[in-house]
Amino acid sequence: MIELPEGSWWDWDVLHFDGSQLRLAAGYDLTYHHGLEVVFTDVAYLACPIQFRDPRFRVPSLDERALVRRHVGEEPPVIVAFDVDAPAGADLLTCLVAAGSVEVVPGLVYRYWRDNLAVGERLAPYVRPPEPS
């Protein structure tokens, strides 16, 4: 199960997914920045929405592990399960990520161009410098 550091991690989105690496971003308002990333490498199975709120991470059930094994052919080193509120109702939506590894990366990540970053700050992977005028 994933252990998150203390913080306001209620807004989440898929910051990056290239078929192998999945980078989830979290914060209290994702408009301009986020303060936490959960990075999965060698992703073999993925079932989660693009944006979600207040995930409740938990140990995957035996049925969820069996589902991943059926789709992947074996049990990957990491299977992460979490539940989020379904957007259209009061039900919970179950999410699963199966991967080779997972890492929790804290740090302030800006979602817009910014010069003179402080130590520990960085830019989101899609941010580019402004075009010269």
Number of C-alpha atoms within 10 A of each C-alpha: 12 15 9 14 11 6 12 14 19 14 17 23 19 17 18 16 14 8 12 13 18 22 19 19 25 26 21 15 14 17 10 9 19 25 20 22 24 18 20 23 18 16 22 21 18 16 12 17 15 11 13 19 18 15 19 12 17 13 13 18 10 8 9 17 19 15 15 20 15 11 11 13 11 11 18 19 10 18 24 20 23 20 19 18 16 14 12 6 8 8 11 13 17 18 19 20 21 25 23 16 15 22 13 15 15 18 13 20 22 20 18 16 13 13 8 7 12 8 8 9 14 17 18 18 11 10 12 12 9 9 5 4 3
